Amino acid sequence: MDMTLAFPVTALYAGLLAILHVILAGRIPPLRYKAKVGIGDGGDPALTRAIRVHGNFIENVPIALVVMALAEANGLGPWTHLLGAPLLIGRAAHAVGLGRSAGPSALRLIGMVTAWGVILLGGLVCLAQVHHLL
């Protein structure tokens, strides 16, 4: 039986990011319980930050994984690590930075720049791959 993965690099980062997603999402219910808030953030700063850390993850990671998978499938191969590693490190940095404070943070900046950079670079790689076929 052939056990070759179609997208081994993207699968690695998707798995690691899925674990990070559960960790970030799992931080919210105890804070909701503590603040006695069922919906929204109730004005609780810690709950607001936890919700935004998770929300920002959800806003950026799916499209990044899509462009990574497409780029890998269309020939980027192991080079896809150059998109996946910064994405994973950046998302962790963003979670720590925003988790500590809602104010300016170098870790938040690193997280956003790496997420947007991966999405932009991955998108450009996909366009270059398509252009090569046209």
Secondary structure, DSSP 8 states (H G I E B T S, - for coil): -----SSHHHHHHHHHHHHHHHHHHHTHHHHHHHHT-SSS-TT-HHHHHHHHHHHHHHHHHHHHHHHHHHHIIIIIGGGGHHHHHHHHHHHHHHHHHHHH-SS--HHHHHHHHHHHHHHHHHHHHHHHHHHHH-
